[in-house]
Amino acid sequence: MAVEVDITPKPEGTYRIAVWTVGPAIERRYPKLQALEADVVVAARCGSEVRLLKAKRAAHSGMAWVGRHAQRGLGVLSFRPAFVKLDGGRWDQRLEWIAPIIVNGPVSHHLLAVWALNEKAQVKFKTNPPASQPIQMMRLYQKTLKSPTVIAGDFNNNPVFHKNDPNWDMLELIAMLETNGFVSAYHAHTGLDHGDPREQPTRFRPDPIGGTEGHHVDYCFVPTQWLPALRNVQIGSPDNWFSKVRAEEHVPVVIDFDLAMVREIAQQMRKRKDN
């Protein structure tokens, strides 16, 4: 039975990356995840592949997953012709919720999957001065960043949350990303600044005084060289992805690239790195 979603079908000749914090019941949301028609999906706060296999959810070509508990971790799924695997040789487990992924397929590249738990992370890499996990990621994975790399996931952060706390300095992270040649696909596509009140929310929570509050906290940062190949960015509507906000719910962010163009750009980036 077909599942209807408000994300347009993937156009022919397109490479699609999606970011969706699905929650622990990934086996129940798997049909909608498939309906995204993405080559690669970064799925934070999700159950492990064991749960999917038990539920006979096995349409994906691969799944890389890290976590302590089978019902809640950080996963990256691929669908043919793409394939993903955890880059175990590069994985620095001092950053518990940052997973380096190798993507092979229509476009081969590295992926740094993010589920930034900020001050709630139980495993922390202590630095002086203190820094958030995503900023530590930028320092620890500098060699990876020199190759074609996408940085995507649930950052649980937005400039509107800024405070004098290293866990909440999203503006510092954005500046560091831009210095290293990365931009948010959504913000490049819309022309909006980070923290602009017109940003489309990706995370929804109950408002303490009633109703629901939403913020843009899920991102896909791509090399600036990829921007000429960027074709579209879509964000799901809350009405289509969940029925009620009991604690926290997210909608997907879906990014489309011209396949031939982004493949050529990635190959050129690798050649320049090797020379």
N, C-alpha and C positions, 0 to 999 in steps of 0.2 A: 504494500500500500504506500503510495507516494505521500511524502510529508511536505506540506506547504510552508515556505519561509518567505520573508520579505527581502531576501537577498537575490538579486537577479542571477540567472544561470551564467555560468562561466563562459565567456565568449571563446570561440575557437581561436587558437593561437595565443592563448593567455596563460601566464603563470600566476597562480593565486596562492597567497599566504593569508591565513586567518588567525586571529587571536580571540579566544573565548574562554573565560573563566567559568567552566561548566558546573563546578561544584562536585561533591563526592559521588553523586549518583550518575556517573558518566554513562553507565549501561542504559539508563532510562532515556538519556538525552542523545544517545548515539545516532538515532535516525535523523535528528535535526543537525547533528554534527556532520553526518554524511551529506545532507542536503546543501551544505555550504559549497560543495564541489571544490574544495581547496586541495591543492597539492600537499600543503603542509599546514597543520593546525597546532598552535601553541595553546595548551589547555592547562591552566593553573587550577589548583585546588581540586584535582580530579583523582578518581580511583585508579588503581593499577590495571595493567593489561590482564591480570588474573581474573579480575571481576568481569572484564569484557568477554573473555573466553568462556567463563562459566555461563554467561548470559547468551552465548553463541553470537557475539558481536565481533565479527572478524573480517570485515570488508577492507580494513586498512592493510597497507603493505608493510608497515612497521610502526613500532612505538618505543620511544625512549622515555624512561620514567625514573624519577628519583623521589625518595620519601621514606619516612619511618613507619608509616601506617598505610595499609593497603587501600584504605578508603579515602586518603587525602594526601596528594603529593603534587609534583610538577611533571606534566607529561607533554610530549610532542608526538603527534601522529602524522603519518604520511599515507598518501593514497597514490596508487599507481598512476603514472610511471615513476613517481618520486619514492625515495627510500630514505629513512633516517636511522641513525644510531648514535648512542652516547659516545662522545670522544673521551674514552676513559683515560687516555694518556695525558690529556690536558686538564681534566676535571680537577679542580681544586676544592676539596670537600670542606675547607674552612668557610666557604661561602655556600651554605647549605642549600639555598634555593636559587642558585644560578647554575644552569646546566649547559655545558658546551656540546653542541650537536653537529654531526656531519650530515649534510644533505646531499644526496646523489640523485640524479635523474635529469629532467628537462633542463634544470639549472643547478649546477653543483656549487655549493657555497657552505660557509660555516653559519651556524645560528647560535646565538647566546640566548637561551630561554630564561625568562625572569619571572619569579614570583616573589616580589619584595615584601617580606613580612616586617621590614623596618625594625622597630624596637621589640617586636614579638618573636623574632628569630631566636631559637634556642642555641644554635651553634653560631658563634660570632667570631669573626677575624678581627682581633683588636689591633687598632693602629693609633698612632699618636701624631697629629690630633685625630680624634675619632671621625669616622666617615660612614656613610650609609653603604649598604651592600652593593647597590648599583654603581656607586663611585669606586668602591673597592674593586668591583668587576672590571671597570675601565682600566685600572692599574694592573691587576693581576693577569688580564688577558690581552695585554698590549700586542703580543706577537700575533694572536688570532685576528686582531683588528686590522692588521696590515693585509690580510687576505680578504676576498669578497665575503662580507659578513652581514647578517641581519641580526638586530637586537630587538627582541619582541617579548611581550607578555604583560602580566599584571603588575604594574609598578606601585599600586596603592598610593599614588601620590599625584599632586597637582600644585602648581605655584600658589593657588589660593590657600593651601594649607601651610604656607611658609611660616616658620617660627625659628627662634634661635636654638635650633636642635639639629645636629648633623643628620638625623634620620629623615628630616623633613625639608631639606634644601633642594627641591626639585630644580630650581633655577641654576644652581651650581652644576647639577648633573647635565642639564640641557646645554649649558655653556661648554662643558667638557666633551659632550657628544659632538657638538658643532665643531669644536677645535680639532677633533679627530675625524671630521668629515662625514658625520651622520646627521640626518634630519628625520623628523617624524613624518611619515608618509601622509597621515591625515592632515597635518598642519600645512605641509607643502601643497597638498591638493586643494585645500580650502582657502589658503592664504591667511588663516587666522593665526594670531599669536597664542602661545601657551598661556593658559589662564584666562583667555578671553571669555566673557560671560556667554558668548554665542556658541562655545564649544558644545558639541553633541555629547551628552552623558553616556558613559559606558557602564557605570556602576550605580546601583540604586540601593538605598537604605531607608528604613523607616525614619521619618523626621521626629525628633523628640517632642515637638509640639503638635504632631499630627500630620498625616500625609506622607509624602516620600521626597527624599532629597537625592539628587543625582549629580555625579561628577565624572569628568573624563580622566580615567586613571589607567586605561589599557592602551598600549602604544606599540607601534611597529616602526623602529628606527632603521633606516636604510642608508647605504652610501649615497652621497650626493651625486655620484656618477650614474646612479640608477634612475635619477629623476626623469631624464628624457623618455624612459621606457614606462613610466608610471601612467596608467590609463584610468584607473578609477579607485575610489575608496568608499566603502559603504559601511554604515553602522546600523545594526538592527534596531527595530522599534520595540520598546518594552512589551507592548500588547501582544507581540508575536512570539516572545521568547520565555515569558513566565506569566503566571496568572496572578500571583500575589507576592508582595515583598514582605516576607516574614522576618528575615534577618539581613541578608545581602544577596543581590542578584546582579548578574552582568549580562550584557548583550554582546554579540560578536562584532569585531572589527575585521573587515575583509578588504584586502588590497590586491588589485590586478595590475600586472605588468605585461607589456608586449613581450611574448616569449622569445622570439628571434632576437629582438633588440637587447633584452636584459641578458640573454645567454652570451651574446657577443661582447657586451660590456664586461661581464664577469670574466670571460676568457682574457680580454685585454688587461684587466686588473691583475690577473695571475701572472701574465707574461711580464708586466712591468715589475712585479714583486720579485720574480725570479732573476731578472737581469741586474 
